[in-house]
Amino acid sequence: MHTLSTIPRRAFLRSAALAALAPAGCASLASTHIDAIDAHVHVWTPDTHRYPLDAGFKQADMKPVSFTAEELFTHCKPEGVSRVVLIQMSYYKFDNRYMLDTIAKHRGTFRGVAIVDETKPDVRDTLKTLVAQGVRGFRIYTDKEKAEAWSQSEGMKQMWSHAADAGLSICLLMGPDALPAVQRMCQAYPRTRVVIDHFARIGVKGSVPQGDLDNLCRLADFKHTYVKTSAFYALGAKRVPYTDLGPMIGRLRDSFGASRLMWASDCPFQVQEGHTYANSIGLIRDRLSDLTAEDKRWMLRKTAEKVFFS
């Protein structure tokens, strides 16, 4: 099951003051005027008859039992979040139907990131069919060993090539040990848009190793590479208000620019065990004093809008 807590030098150009709490009202954006986009949410339904789970999962694995679009709206709408990027949930593996039906039911609200089987001979046709249903990216789970084998995979090469031609995104859920292999793929496919989920899980063990952060920042050399600043509940100290992640966010802002960073909640995992949706968006919106109002507009809306909704 996907939760970050269970899956396994360049100088700062600006001050590490990002870690400090901003004074009330300082460079903040009123939530009612943000029109924000959450770039990473999973949804699922307890209706496993209509939407059966993949063979590797059982209903007891679904925690919470349900997280539908309607349940998401109770968290995101009060915070000024009007659009959402849905990420196919591993419970369903290659069966993207529930996500696609949710997109169709709430037209204009959602875009999708699907999971496909790149070993199938018709993978390119599958990508085209999904795009017609609101999909704008394709999720790949990887580690160091798998990423290093991509150059030998015909299906993976087709995915990266087609994504470049069609303006789609390759969205990577991985650990920092895969970053050098990802860098080589970015060199081989420089036109392919790549989105790194959850800081490449840097900080999942508590600390933020400088070498891992350096490797992530090296991807800024590829102009079509983006990073999600997300899943705060699972990184660093894993405690509200998450401001210990401020220096890492600042380093990424200085390396990539805010126009290549996007905030995301990673719901429903962000709204469990004492963590809240407001605390997630609040880190970017209210608490990091070194982020300008324009930085926040990019991170909270404009980047995800450009990548997934344009």
Buried (B, 14 or more C-beta within 10 A) or exposed (E): EBBBEEBEEEEEEEEEEBBBEBEEEEBBBEBEEBBBBBBBBBBBBEEBEEBEBBEEBEEEEBEEEEBBBEBBBEBBEEBBBBBBBBBBBBBBBEBBEBBBBBBEEBEEBBBBBBBBEBEEEEBBEBBBBBBEBBBBBBBBEBBBEBBBEBEEBEBBBBBBBBBBEEBBBBBBBBBBBBBEBBBEBBEEBEEBBBBBBBBBBBBBEEEBEEEBBBBBBBBBEBEBBBBBBBBBBBBBBBEBBBBBBBBBBBBBBBBBEBBBBBBBBBBBBBBEEEBBBBBBBBBBBBBBBBBEEEBBBBBBBBBBBBBBBE
